[in-house]
Amino acid sequence: MRMWFHVDGMSETAPVVELSKHALASMNGPGGENAQVKTVTLLGIVLLVGAVGMIGCTERADQQLIQVQGHLAHVFEMAFLNSDMKTQLARDHLTIVITERLLFVGGGHEIRPDGEEVLKQMAGLFGETSFKEIRVAGHIDKTVSDQSLAYFEKLELSKARAMQTGRVLRENGLNSQNVIIEWYGDIRPIASNDTAQGREMNRRVEIVVYSEESRESGAIATMVDKP
C-alpha cells in the first residue's frame, strides 16, 4: 500500500510512505481494517507536520536573506549601478560579488580607502543579522600567456585579497569564528577569460553568507583558513 500527499509550496518531491502487506498484516488486531486506516493516517499526519516545519524554516531563511539583499542594494546603490557589486540569492545563502576595482589598488592586495569603507558598512549590515557562517573567497583571471609559475602567484594574490577582505570585516564587528577565508586563484571563472571584460569580471572577491537555517555550508575550498 502506498500513501502520498502534496503540500503547497514544496519544490521537492513530496514524501512517500510505502507499507508492505506484511507490515499492514502486523497492524491487524481488534478493529481490523479500521486499525490499519488509523495507523496509516497517524503516520501521514506525523510526516505532514514535519514537512510543514521544514517549509517554515526555508521560508524564514529566504526572508532573512532577501532583507539583507535589499539593504545591500540600498546602501551600495552606486556600486550596483556601476556593476562593481552584484548579489545572487539561493535558498539558504546569499552571494555578494565585488569587483577588483572597487576594493583593491591596481593589481595588488592592498585595499583602497573607498573599498575599506564599503567593507566597514557591509560588516555593520551583517552584524545586525545572525548568520551561521560567512565565507570570503578570492578569485583571479587567467590569460593565455600565463606560465605555470603564474598559477601559484595568482593563487597567492587571491589568498592575500581574501585575507585582507576578511580582516576588515573582522575588525569591524563580525565574529571571527564565523568568517572563513578561501582562495581559488584562476580556477573558478564566472566569465570568459578571452576578453578584457570577462577577465575584469573574474578578478573579484565573493562574500557568501549562510542563514542560521542553512543545513549545509559552502563547497569545500581549494584552500581554507579558519581562525
C-alpha positions, -999 to +999 in steps of 0.1 A: +000+000+000+014+034-009+003+068+005+014+102-007+003+138-001+010+172-015+019+203+004+016+237-013+049+255-017+071+224-017+096+224-045+109+189-039+092+156-043+065+150-017+072+124+009+061+089+000+052+062+026+051+026+014+039-002+036+042-038+027+013-063+030+033-079+058+035-046+077-002-040+073-010-075+084+011-069+116-011-039+124-042-061+124-058-065+158-091-055+173-108-034+147-091-050+117-093-026+087-100+004+109-068-002+128-049-001+095-065+032+085-059+048+118-023+038+118-016+050+083-035+082+089-014+089+120+018+082+102+008+106+074+000+133+099+034+130+116+052+133+082+030+161+071+037+181+103+075+175+097+073+186+061+054+218+070+080+225+097+108+223+071+090+246+047+086+271+075+123+271+082+131+275+045+107+305+042+123+321+073+158+317+058+147+331+025+131+361+041+162+368+062+185+368+031+160+388+010+161+415+036+199+416+036+200+417-002+176+446-002+197+466+024+228+460+003+211+473-029+200+504-010+233+512+008+256+504-022+233+517-049+261+534-069+283+502-068+254+482-082+247+508-109+284+507-119+284+469-120+310+469-092+288+448-070+260+422-075+242+397-055+230+362-061+203+347-039+199+310-033+177+290-009+200+292+021+227+316+012+234+350-004+265+356-026+279+391-029+303+396-058+326+426-056+350+436-084+387+442-081+385+478-090+361+486-061+383+470-034+419+470-044+447+492-056+456+482-092+469+447-094+478+443-057+461+432-025+461+465-006+425+477+000+416+511-013+402+536+012+369+536-006+369+498-006+376+497+031+347+520+037+324+496+017+335+466+038+330+485+071+294+494+061+289+458+050+302+445+083+277+468+100+249+453+080+260+418+086+263+425+123+226+433+125+217+398+114+227+364+128+244+342+102+255+306+105+287+313+085+303+339+063+328+328+036+352+352+019+367+339-014+394+355-036+394+349-074+417+360-102+416+359-140+437+339-164+454+349-196+468+328-225+503+340-218+503+327-182+531+304-173+529+276-147+546+298-121+518+324-127+493+300-113+509+300-079+514+337-080+478+343-087+468+317-061+488+338-035+472+370-048+437+356-044+446+345-009+460+379+001+429+396-012+406+373+006+426+377+038+426+415+036+388+415+030+382+391+059+405+412+081+384+444+076+352+425+082+365+410+114+379+443+127+345+459+122+324+437+144+320+403+127+325+372+148+359+359+136+348+323+144+321+326+117+343+340+090+361+315+068+387+326+042+390+308+008+412+314-022+409+298-056+434+316-080+420+314-115+402+281-114+366+294-109+359+320-136+324+334-139+331+348-174+353+341-204+390+349-200+392+355-237+380+391-234+392+421-213+357+425-199+354+388-189+388+389-172+378+420-153+347+402-140+368+372-129+390+394-108+367+396-078+360+387-042+329+368-033+313+370+002+288+343+009+266+345+039+247+314+051+215+318+071+211+301+105+186+278+090+211+265+065+219+228+068+250+230+046+279+253+043+296+263+011+316+239-010+350+227+001+376+253-010+409+248-027+425+264+003+407+274+035+417+294+065+396+295+097+408+311+129 
